[in-house]
């Protein structure tokens, strides 16, 4: 349950950033991978999306 809530919070933050087009295509790829990984319960997609998200946040 906590992981699901954490992912929802990350998705909300990611969507907000994508709407501002601050991160462009890489930000949208991150959201796509997180969304697909969460829905398909694929840990690989979620991990890659999370890593991209962290990289984008550290560059900000």
Legacy VTK file of the C-alpha trace (Angstrom):
# vtk DataFile Version 3.0
C-alpha trace
ASCII
DATASET POLYDATA
POINTS 60 float
0.000 0.000 0.000
2.789 2.415 0.868
4.590 1.678 -2.394
1.419 2.407 -4.361
0.935 5.725 -2.594
4.571 6.609 -3.167
4.246 5.836 -6.875
1.098 7.986 -7.089
2.975 10.879 -5.517
5.908 10.406 -7.892
3.535 10.243 -10.861
1.762 13.434 -9.758
5.056 15.255 -9.446
6.224 13.888 -12.783
3.023 14.935 -14.544
3.357 18.411 -13.118
6.883 18.673 -14.448
5.921 17.291 -17.850
3.132 19.837 -18.140
5.687 22.594 -17.737
7.761 20.958 -20.492
10.816 21.449 -18.377
12.195 18.017 -19.129
10.693 17.459 -22.546
10.763 14.053 -24.195
12.898 12.370 -21.524
10.393 13.379 -18.845
7.556 11.934 -20.888
9.537 8.719 -21.396
10.008 8.502 -17.638
6.264 8.885 -17.040
5.494 6.326 -19.717
7.867 3.741 -18.234
6.545 4.318 -14.719
2.949 4.026 -15.883
3.498 0.911 -17.980
5.581 -0.734 -15.278
2.995 -0.005 -12.612
0.055 -1.275 -14.640
1.861 -4.382 -15.899
3.553 -4.959 -12.528
6.871 -5.028 -14.341
9.661 -4.132 -11.932
12.154 -3.520 -14.746
10.081 -0.784 -16.384
9.343 0.845 -13.042
13.009 0.763 -12.056
14.189 2.290 -15.322
11.515 4.978 -15.093
12.453 5.738 -11.493
16.151 5.989 -12.347
15.419 8.388 -15.208
13.197 10.419 -12.888
15.928 10.671 -10.242
18.490 11.700 -12.859
16.179 14.418 -14.133
15.499 15.689 -10.622
19.189 15.871 -9.726
19.924 17.916 -12.837
17.246 20.487 -11.989
LINES 1 61
60 0 1 2 3 4 5 6 7 8 9 10 11 12 13 14 15 16 17 18 19 20 21 22 23 24 25 26 27 28 29 30 31 32 33 34 35 36 37 38 39 40 41 42 43 44 45 46 47 48 49 50 51 52 53 54 55 56 57 58 59
